[in-house]
Amino acid sequence: MNASDPFRHHPELRDKIADPLASVYRTMDFPEMYKRLGTVVARGHRRRGAAEMEAFREEILRGREGDDVWIFAYGSLMWDPGFVFSEIRSAHLHGYHRRFCIRSELGRGTPEKPGLMAGLDEGGECKGFVFRIDGHLVEEETRIIWQREMFMHTYLPRILEF
């Protein structure tokens, strides 16, 4: 088994998970997308500006400088993470379950008929994957995650045990 192979624990996933370096999330013009969305979208839910998003990311990572970070994925992030990872493992998150509880007008619906997106709600458990980002890549790679996932006040990152 090659210790540098991210799929060493799950070789069956090698052809199922998009290559992070080829992901649209690495090249997407997020600032332009945010400009088109404006400041207020989705029934008054305010989006985070670039400075607010960066401060939020730094706050979550404070005290973990240089440490590896594991990212839990339970939806689309599982199949197209967009960030470089050095290891993937199956994970069970206890205390939260996957539920279609997030209303979205962005790509899944309209103001009149919002679509639903999966989120984590309290109680139960959720199966997914955890991706390890090596400590020396955390600064760069978490910026990609934040641009993709944290531009709205929808998700709240947590440091949890798996």
C-alpha positions in Angstrom: 0.0 0.0 0.0 1.4 3.4 -1.0 1.3 5.8 1.9 1.1 8.8 -0.4 -2.0 7.5 -2.3 -5.1 9.4 -1.0 -7.2 6.4 -1.9 -5.1 3.9 0.0 -8.1 3.1 2.3 -10.7 3.2 -0.4 -9.3 2.3 -3.8 -12.8 1.8 -5.1 -13.4 5.6 -4.9 -10.4 6.5 -7.1 -12.6 6.9 -10.3 -15.6 8.2 -8.5 -14.2 11.4 -7.0 -13.4 14.3 -9.3 -9.7 15.3 -9.5 -9.5 18.4 -7.3 -7.0 20.0 -9.7 -9.6 19.8 -12.6 -12.5 20.9 -10.5 -14.6 23.9 -11.6 -14.4 25.1 -8.0 -10.6 25.9 -8.4 -11.2 28.1 -11.4 -14.7 29.6 -10.7 -14.7 33.4 -10.6 -16.3 33.6 -7.2 -15.9 37.4 -6.8 -17.8 37.9 -10.2 -20.5 35.5 -9.0 -20.9 37.3 -5.7 -21.1 40.6 -7.6 -24.0 39.3 -9.7 -25.7 38.0 -6.6 -25.5 41.3 -4.8 -25.5 41.7 -1.1 -28.9 40.3 -0.2 -30.1 37.1 -1.7 -32.3 34.2 -0.7 -35.2 35.8 1.2 -33.1 38.3 3.0 -30.2 36.0 3.9 -27.1 38.2 3.6 -24.1 36.8 1.9 -20.7 37.2 3.4 -18.3 39.7 1.8 -14.7 38.7 1.0 -13.2 40.3 4.1 -15.9 38.8 6.4 -15.5 35.4 4.8 -11.7 35.5 5.3 -12.0 36.6 8.9 -14.5 33.8 9.5 -12.1 31.3 8.0 -9.1 32.5 10.0 -11.2 32.4 13.2 -12.1 28.8 12.7 -8.5 27.8 11.9 -6.9 29.9 14.7 -4.6 27.8 16.9 -4.3 25.1 14.2 -1.7 26.7 12.1 0.4 24.0 10.4 -1.9 21.2 11.5 -3.6 18.8 9.1 -7.4 19.5 8.8 -10.0 16.9 8.1 -13.1 18.0 6.2 -16.4 16.0 6.6 -18.4 15.7 3.4 -21.9 14.3 3.1 -23.3 15.7 -0.1 -21.8 17.1 -3.4 -18.5 17.8 -1.6 -18.0 14.0 -1.5 -17.8 13.7 -5.2 -16.2 17.0 -6.3 -14.3 18.3 -3.3 -12.4 20.9 -5.3 -9.6 21.0 -2.8 -6.4 19.0 -2.7 -6.5 16.1 -0.1 -3.9 13.6 0.9 -6.3 11.0 2.4 -9.9 10.0 2.3 -11.7 7.8 4.8 -15.3 6.7 5.5 -16.7 8.5 8.5 -19.7 8.4 10.8 -20.7 11.6 12.5 -22.8 11.1 15.6 -25.2 13.7 16.8 -26.1 15.0 13.3 -28.1 13.7 10.4 -28.4 14.7 6.8 -31.7 16.5 5.9 -33.0 18.5 3.1 -33.5 21.6 5.3 -31.9 24.4 3.4 -34.0 26.5 1.1 -32.1 27.7 -2.0 -32.9 30.1 -4.8 -29.4 29.8 -6.2 -29.3 27.1 -8.9 -32.0 25.0 -7.4 -35.1 27.2 -7.3 -36.6 30.7 -7.5 -37.8 33.2 -4.9 -41.3 31.9 -5.5 -40.3 28.2 -5.4 -37.0 27.7 -3.5 -35.3 24.4 -4.0 -34.0 22.3 -1.2 -30.4 21.5 -0.3 -29.0 19.0 2.2 -27.7 20.3 5.5 -26.9 18.7 8.8 -29.5 18.8 11.5 -29.1 17.8 15.2 -29.7 14.3 16.2 -29.0 10.9 14.7 -25.9 10.2 12.7 -24.6 10.8 9.2 -22.3 8.7 7.0 -19.9 10.4 4.7 -16.2 10.8 4.0 -13.5 12.8 5.7 -10.7 14.3 3.5 -7.4 15.2 5.1 -5.7 18.4 3.9 -2.0 18.4 4.8 -1.0 21.3 7.1 1.2 23.1 4.6 -1.8 23.3 2.2 -4.6 24.3 4.7 -4.3 28.0 4.1 -4.8 27.7 0.3 -7.2 24.8 0.2 -9.6 26.0 2.9 -10.0 29.3 0.9 -11.5 27.2 -1.9 -13.9 25.5 0.6 -14.9 28.8 2.1 -15.6 30.4 -1.3 -17.7 27.5 -2.3 -19.6 26.8 1.0 -19.4 29.8 3.3 -20.4 32.7 1.2 -23.9 32.7 2.7 -24.8 32.6 6.4 -26.1 29.0 5.9 -23.4 26.6 7.0 -21.7 26.8 10.4 -18.4 25.0 10.5 -17.7 22.9 13.6 -14.7 21.1 15.0 -16.0 17.6 15.8 -14.9 14.1 16.6 -15.4 11.3 14.1 
